[in-house]
Amino acid sequence: MTHCPDCGHHWEQGRDDCSGCGSEACQTYASEIGASNFEATSVGRAAARMSHKRGGVTWGGGQIVAGMILAIVSLFAAAAVAAVLGSLYPEQEDAVATWIAVHLMALAIVATVWFLGLRHAKYPLAVLRLSGIRMPRKRTVMLMVATLATSLIATSLYAGIVESMDVEILSPPDVQSDIIFDGLAVLLTFQALAFITPLSEEIFFRGFIFGGLLPRSGPWRAMAASALVFSAFHLSLGVLIPIFITGFLFAWLYWRTGSLWAAIGAHAGQNSLALLVQALGG
């Protein structure tokens, strides 16, 4: 067992690429020099440089900070535009505004991640571990379910503790029924909040921020830093702690499985459950 010279992820024997970042240098160089001294040699460093050229992470701290600034500006700009357009449909103003804001923000995130990170990569989807959609392995599904369950349990425990302490400012807010479309149009709400939102947020917070920090900070510090940014972007004291826990778990899932689809799936499951509870309760 050794580690990828580009992202630090465990290299699994039998694979032709790194399950963490998509680098194809691991197996080639490990077989030439041996796993025991792979990371400590000049050949290992050469492999790291090659992996950047062939599909490894090509961005660092400067690009991550710039991406966060652009995301914040985009967040407020999307909200402003969505509010104006939503006012044209007074019967479902909040639902329309939410749907528009989600899609505008997703476009901004994709543009930001592409410009600051992926445009220099030869295989951009491989860098994010999004290349190829196939049936997940049983182990991956189990890890997704376990991550989702842990996140839900942690959120419930946090809500119970805060409620028992009677600290209203720290209470997680409920999903507002006004943001959910009526009738069959509710499918648009699920499309936006249970598909587009998980996809765009995982690309930015896990693929871009966590992925960019991983080679330089190591997995655990990168998980904590990306989770902190993830929670801060939700702009609410009531979700600061539970969203941090959820973000940490999603980053761990991404790192452990080597697939961003796993984190997207867990994120989509959590959002779907929250929307389903609100829709049925309403």
C-alpha positions as CSV (number, residue, x, y, z in Angstrom):
1,M,0.0,0.0,0.0
2,T,1.3,3.4,-0.9
3,H,-0.1,6.9,-1.6
4,C,-0.7,9.0,-4.7
5,P,2.1,11.5,-5.0
6,D,-0.5,14.1,-6.2
7,C,-3.3,13.9,-3.7
8,G,-2.1,11.6,-0.9
9,H,-5.0,9.1,-1.3
10,H,-4.3,5.5,-0.7
11,W,-3.4,3.8,-4.0
12,E,-5.3,0.5,-4.4
13,Q,-3.5,-2.4,-5.9
14,G,-5.1,-3.5,-9.2
15,R,-6.2,0.0,-10.3
16,D,-4.7,1.8,-13.2
17,D,-5.3,5.2,-11.7
18,C,-5.6,6.9,-8.3
19,S,-9.1,6.6,-6.8
20,G,-8.6,10.0,-5.2
21,C,-7.7,12.3,-8.0
22,G,-7.5,10.3,-11.2
23,S,-3.8,10.4,-11.6
24,E,-2.5,7.5,-13.7
25,A,1.1,7.8,-12.5
26,C,0.7,5.7,-9.3
27,Q,0.8,2.2,-10.6
28,T,3.5,2.8,-13.3
29,Y,6.0,4.3,-10.9
30,A,5.2,2.1,-8.0
31,S,5.9,-1.0,-10.1
32,E,9.2,0.5,-11.1
33,I,10.6,1.5,-7.8
34,G,8.5,-0.4,-5.2
35,A,5.8,0.8,-2.9
36,S,8.0,1.0,0.2
37,N,10.0,4.0,-1.0
38,F,7.6,5.4,-3.6
39,E,6.9,8.7,-2.0
40,A,10.4,9.4,-0.8
41,T,12.2,9.2,-4.1
42,S,12.9,11.7,-6.9
43,V,11.0,9.4,-9.2
44,G,8.0,9.8,-7.0
45,R,8.3,13.6,-7.3
46,A,8.5,13.2,-11.1
47,A,5.4,11.1,-11.0
48,A,3.6,13.9,-9.1
49,R,4.6,16.4,-11.7
50,M,3.5,14.1,-14.4
51,S,0.1,13.5,-12.7
52,H,-0.5,17.2,-12.7
53,K,0.0,17.3,-16.5
54,R,-2.1,14.2,-17.1
55,G,-5.1,15.0,-14.9
56,G,-4.2,15.9,-11.3
57,V,-5.2,18.9,-9.3
58,T,-3.8,22.1,-10.9
59,W,-5.0,24.7,-8.5
60,G,-4.0,25.8,-5.0
61,G,-4.8,28.2,-2.1
62,G,-4.8,31.3,-4.2
63,Q,-7.4,29.9,-6.6
64,I,-9.5,28.5,-3.8
65,V,-9.6,32.0,-2.1
66,A,-10.5,33.6,-5.4
67,G,-13.2,31.0,-6.0
68,M,-14.7,31.6,-2.6
69,I,-14.9,35.4,-3.3
70,L,-16.5,34.8,-6.7
71,A,-19.0,32.4,-5.1
72,I,-20.0,34.9,-2.5
73,V,-20.5,37.6,-5.1
74,S,-22.4,35.2,-7.3
75,L,-24.6,34.1,-4.3
76,F,-25.9,37.6,-3.7
77,A,-26.1,38.5,-7.4
78,A,-28.2,35.3,-8.1
79,A,-30.4,36.1,-5.1
80,A,-31.0,39.6,-6.3
81,V,-31.8,38.5,-9.9
82,A,-34.0,35.7,-8.7
83,A,-36.0,38.0,-6.4
84,V,-36.8,40.4,-9.3
85,L,-37.8,37.6,-11.6
86,G,-39.7,35.8,-8.9
87,S,-41.8,38.9,-8.2
88,L,-43.3,38.5,-11.7
89,Y,-45.1,35.3,-10.5
90,P,-46.8,36.4,-7.2
91,E,-48.7,33.1,-6.8
92,Q,-45.4,31.2,-6.4
93,E,-42.9,34.0,-5.9
94,D,-40.6,32.3,-3.4
95,A,-40.6,29.0,-5.3
96,V,-39.8,30.6,-8.6
97,A,-37.1,32.8,-7.0
98,T,-35.5,29.7,-5.3
99,W,-35.6,27.7,-8.6
100,I,-33.9,30.5,-10.5
101,A,-31.4,31.3,-7.8
102,V,-30.3,27.6,-7.7
103,H,-29.7,27.4,-11.4
104,L,-27.9,30.8,-11.6
105,M,-25.7,29.8,-8.7
106,A,-24.9,26.4,-10.4
107,L,-23.9,28.1,-13.6
108,A,-21.6,30.5,-11.6
109,I,-20.0,27.6,-9.7
110,V,-19.3,25.6,-12.9
111,A,-17.8,28.7,-14.5
112,T,-15.7,29.5,-11.5
113,V,-14.4,26.0,-11.0
114,W,-13.6,25.7,-14.7
115,F,-11.8,29.0,-15.0
116,L,-9.8,28.7,-11.8
117,G,-9.0,25.0,-11.8
118,L,-10.2,22.7,-14.5
119,R,-9.2,24.6,-17.7
120,H,-5.6,23.6,-17.2
121,A,-6.3,19.9,-16.7
122,K,-6.1,17.5,-19.6
123,Y,-8.9,15.4,-18.1
124,P,-11.1,17.8,-16.1
125,L,-13.8,15.4,-15.2
126,A,-11.2,12.8,-14.1
127,V,-9.8,15.4,-11.7
128,L,-13.2,15.8,-10.0
129,R,-13.8,12.0,-10.2
130,L,-16.9,12.6,-12.3
131,S,-15.8,10.8,-15.5
132,G,-17.9,7.8,-16.3
133,I,-21.3,6.9,-14.8
134,R,-21.6,3.3,-13.8
135,M,-23.3,1.2,-11.2
136,P,-21.6,1.8,-7.9
137,R,-20.0,-1.0,-6.0
138,K,-21.7,-2.5,-3.0
139,R,-19.1,-1.0,-0.7
140,T,-19.7,2.5,-2.1
141,V,-23.4,2.2,-1.7
142,M,-23.0,1.1,1.9
143,L,-20.6,4.0,2.6
144,M,-23.1,6.4,1.1
145,V,-26.0,5.1,3.2
146,A,-23.8,5.1,6.3
147,T,-22.7,8.7,5.7
148,L,-26.3,9.9,5.1
149,A,-27.5,8.1,8.2
150,T,-24.7,9.6,10.3
151,S,-25.4,13.0,9.0
152,L,-29.1,12.7,9.8
153,I,-28.5,11.4,13.3
154,A,-26.0,14.1,14.0
155,T,-28.4,16.8,12.8
156,S,-31.2,15.3,14.9
157,L,-29.1,15.1,18.0
158,Y,-27.9,18.7,17.6
159,A,-31.5,19.9,17.1
160,G,-32.5,18.0,20.3
161,I,-29.7,19.4,22.3
162,V,-30.4,23.0,21.2
163,E,-34.1,22.6,21.8
164,S,-33.4,21.3,25.3
165,M,-31.2,24.3,26.0
166,D,-33.8,26.6,24.7
167,V,-31.3,28.6,22.5
168,E,-33.4,29.7,19.7
169,I,-30.7,31.4,17.7
170,L,-28.9,28.1,17.3
171,S,-31.9,26.1,16.3
172,P,-31.8,24.8,12.7
173,P,-34.4,26.5,10.5
174,D,-37.1,24.4,8.9
175,V,-37.5,24.1,5.1
176,Q,-39.9,26.9,4.2
177,S,-43.0,25.5,2.4
178,D,-43.2,28.7,0.3
179,I,-40.1,27.6,-1.7
180,I,-41.9,24.4,-2.8
181,F,-44.0,24.5,-6.0
182,D,-47.6,23.4,-5.8
183,G,-49.1,20.4,-7.5
184,L,-47.0,18.5,-10.1
185,A,-44.7,21.5,-10.3
186,V,-43.2,20.2,-7.1
187,L,-41.0,18.1,-9.4
188,L,-39.2,21.3,-10.3
189,T,-38.4,21.9,-6.7
190,F,-36.9,18.4,-6.3
191,Q,-35.0,18.9,-9.6
192,A,-33.5,22.1,-8.3
193,L,-32.8,21.3,-4.6
194,A,-32.3,17.6,-4.7
195,F,-30.3,17.4,-7.9
196,I,-28.8,20.7,-9.1
197,T,-27.9,21.9,-5.6
198,P,-26.1,18.7,-4.5
199,L,-24.3,18.5,-7.9
200,S,-23.1,22.2,-7.9
201,E,-22.3,22.3,-4.2
202,E,-20.3,19.0,-4.3
203,I,-18.4,20.2,-7.3
204,F,-17.4,23.4,-5.5
205,F,-17.0,22.4,-1.9
206,R,-15.7,18.9,-2.2
207,G,-14.3,18.8,-5.8
208,F,-12.7,22.2,-5.9
209,I,-12.0,23.3,-2.3
210,F,-11.4,19.9,-0.6
211,G,-9.7,18.6,-3.8
212,G,-7.4,21.6,-3.9
213,L,-6.5,21.5,-0.3
214,L,-5.9,17.7,-0.1
215,P,-2.4,17.5,-1.7
216,R,-1.1,20.3,0.5
217,S,-3.0,19.9,3.8
218,G,-3.7,16.2,4.0
219,P,-7.1,14.6,4.2
220,W,-8.2,15.5,7.7
221,R,-7.3,19.1,7.7
222,A,-8.7,19.5,4.2
223,M,-12.0,17.9,5.3
224,A,-12.2,20.3,8.3
225,A,-11.4,23.4,6.2
226,S,-13.8,22.6,3.4
227,A,-16.5,21.7,5.9
228,L,-16.0,25.0,7.7
229,V,-16.3,26.9,4.4
230,F,-19.4,24.8,3.5
231,S,-21.1,25.7,6.7
232,A,-20.2,29.4,6.6
233,F,-21.7,29.7,3.1
234,H,-25.2,28.7,4.5
235,L,-25.2,32.1,6.3
236,S,-27.1,30.8,9.4
237,L,-25.9,30.2,13.0
238,G,-28.5,27.6,13.3
239,V,-26.9,25.3,10.8
240,L,-23.3,26.2,11.4
241,I,-22.5,23.0,13.4
242,P,-24.8,20.5,11.7
243,I,-23.7,21.6,8.2
244,F,-20.1,21.5,9.3
245,I,-20.6,17.9,10.4
246,T,-22.4,17.1,7.1
247,G,-19.7,18.7,5.0
248,F,-17.0,16.8,6.9
249,L,-18.8,13.5,6.3
250,F,-19.3,14.3,2.6
251,A,-15.6,15.2,2.2
252,W,-14.7,11.9,3.9
253,L,-17.0,10.0,1.6
254,Y,-15.5,11.6,-1.4
255,W,-12.0,10.8,-0.2
256,R,-12.8,7.3,0.9
257,T,-14.6,6.2,-2.3
258,G,-12.6,8.3,-4.8
259,S,-15.8,9.3,-6.4
260,L,-17.6,12.6,-6.3
261,W,-20.8,10.8,-7.4
262,A,-20.9,9.2,-4.0
263,A,-20.9,12.5,-2.2
264,I,-23.5,13.9,-4.7
265,G,-25.7,10.9,-4.0
266,A,-25.6,11.2,-0.2
267,H,-26.2,15.0,-0.5
268,A,-29.1,14.4,-2.9
269,G,-30.6,11.9,-0.5
270,Q,-30.4,14.3,2.5
271,N,-32.0,17.1,0.5
272,S,-34.7,14.8,-0.9
273,L,-35.7,13.6,2.6
274,A,-35.9,17.1,3.9
275,L,-38.1,18.2,1.0
276,L,-40.2,15.1,1.2
277,V,-40.9,15.7,4.9
278,Q,-41.9,19.3,4.2
279,A,-44.0,18.5,1.1
280,L,-46.0,15.7,2.8
281,G,-46.3,17.7,6.0
282,G,-47.6,20.7,4.1
